[in-house]
Structures are given as structure tokens and as C-alpha cells.
Amino acid sequence: MSSPLEKPQIIAHVQKSVNYTLFDCKWIPRSAKFVCLGNLPRGSGIMQIYEIQHGEAKLVREIEKPKPLKCGTFGASSLQQRYLATGDFGGNLNVWNLEAADTPVYSVKGHKEIVNCIDGVGGLGIGEGAPEIVTGSRDGTVKVWDTRQPDTPVANMEPVEGEAKRDCWTVAFGHAYNQDERVVCAGYDNGDIKLFDLRNMALKWETNIKNGVCSLEFDRKDINMNKLVATSLEGKFHVYDMRTQHPTKGFASVTEKAHKSTIWQVRHLPQNRDVFMTTGGTGSLHLWKYEYPAQRSRKDSDGVDMGVAGTVSLLQNVTLSTQPISSIDWSPDKKGLCVSTSFDQTVRVLIVTKLNKL
């Protein structure tokens, strides 16, 4: 990468202003459409579906809901159905058929307070095993749902009696490489990161990054745990090598101070798991590449395996907005195409070039 022109470029392809607060956006798989979720000024929720046509984002459908919609995922749906699961300000988990989204196909009052975050696995041909949804809430609990089972979660990770409940800001599935294995990683407002083993129903690992954990994502959900990125309030992110867990030191990690503000979200490129984008509180996007070390593990003084962290390099950064970029989603079908939402009430469709050169 010698000249600046050889680097990937981040180009704003479409900008669309809306009249509500945007919280999340997701590409609808196998389509040129995306869905935006948010909060109308009158206090209700809104779901908008846009389609990219001739270089513009055309509003296809708009559905208003009683409660503001905070987060969504297609991760537990089949490619045929493409049902969207959402979490709202009332603590509800709803699954919608976007073709007929008046009433949910699955609904449960999952939490006592707002559902901050959601993730899905086992759908879209990604991840072995049953399709499941995980939700994290301000009430301190992380719950795993199987939409074939009404009303009750299949797993509930909550603080023990007497332990202070922490606001859960982010959840992520991973390690779903066969029918039995699956983990959920959760990040909390006090900097705690907890890795739950769903097979053994046990806490596999925990650490604290000293700052609220805004976003967590495994580089792939459907492989043996490889890498995990955690972003924080103070503009730092941590990349953990998840292949080797040391009994006392845990997982090796590399830390990078990127944005001069909160890193709201991290999203890995679906077509290349070593490339990821972080979104900042100052309205900026940073595109990163992870380089593996020569050896990913070594023996410590006692002869026990411990991991070795790699390095991250900044490929490109761009400032799109004066306000925080609240969400970003890569297109699973078109490499380099992504959609983002920010608190300046703007949806942006972006094109990232030259990703095939990396």
C-alpha cells in the first residue's frame, strides 16, 4: 500500500435524511433492501424499509410500533423467511415478517427494562445448531431465546442474589461450529466482558476493560472461536485472540486507541474476517485490518500454552457526520457495500473500494 490511491476508499453513495432518531440498520439478506429502526419524536417506534434503486434509497414501507425500536437482527431466520427480530424500549422481543409486519410472528416480554442489544445465530446458513436469539438489557440480564419455545428463554444469565445488576450494552454469539458448541459474549457498562458457554451453561471467561463496553463481535460466528473485538466508551478497542485460553492470563489481546470519543460499534467484513469497521462518537468511520503474529501461541515459564496477539493497522478513516454513528451493517451479498445510521437523523449507504486487494 504505497500510494494513498491504492488504499481502500470509503465513499458515501446515498444519504437519506429522516424525521426520527435512528438506532439500528440491517441489510435484508439476498436483496438490495435494508431496514432502519428508531424512535419517533412522539415516543413510538418506527421501522422503515428502503430499497437501493438507481443510486437512490427509495422508501418501500414504513411501520409504526407502540414502543421505540432499539436493535434488530436477521441472524436466527432462514434465508427463505428473512424474519427480523427486534428489541424495544419496553423490554419486548418481537420477530416480524416484514411482508406482513402488523403483528409479530413471535413475541415475548423478555426483560423488565429496555432491550439494548440483540444477536442471532443458526439462521441465514450461518452457524450450526438451533436458530437462537440473544438479548441484553438494562435490567442486567442476558437471555437466549428459541422462537420455537414460547414465553421462556432457553438460557438466562443474570447477577446472583446480592450482586449489583449492571446495564448490558452489547451481546454477540460465537463458536457455533457444530451442533453442540455455542457461546454468548456480553459487555456491560462497567467494563465487564463475560463469555458464557451455552453447552455447559457456565461462565467460560471474564475480564474488565475499565470502560463501558459499547460493542462486541466475533470475526465469525460459525467457526471455532478465532477473534473477538470489544469497543469502549473511551475510544479504545481490544482484539482478543480466542484460540488459546491461559488458565490465569486468559486470552491474549492487542489494544488500539482509535477515535477520540466513544466507539459505538464494530462490524467485521463478511467476506474477510480480518477486516473490520469501527464507528465513532465524532461521526467517523475507521477501517482496520488485523495481522496475525508468526506464531499464535507459545509456552509460558511453566510450559502452559498462552496466546500471542497480532497487530492492527488502519486502512482508512473518514468523518461522515457531526454526530455519533450509532450503527453500521455490511451487506452479506455485495462486498464493500454497507449502510450506517447516525444521530444527525441520516441514513448513509457507503461503498468501500479495493477490499479485494487486501
Disulfide bonds with the S-S distance in Angstrom:
none
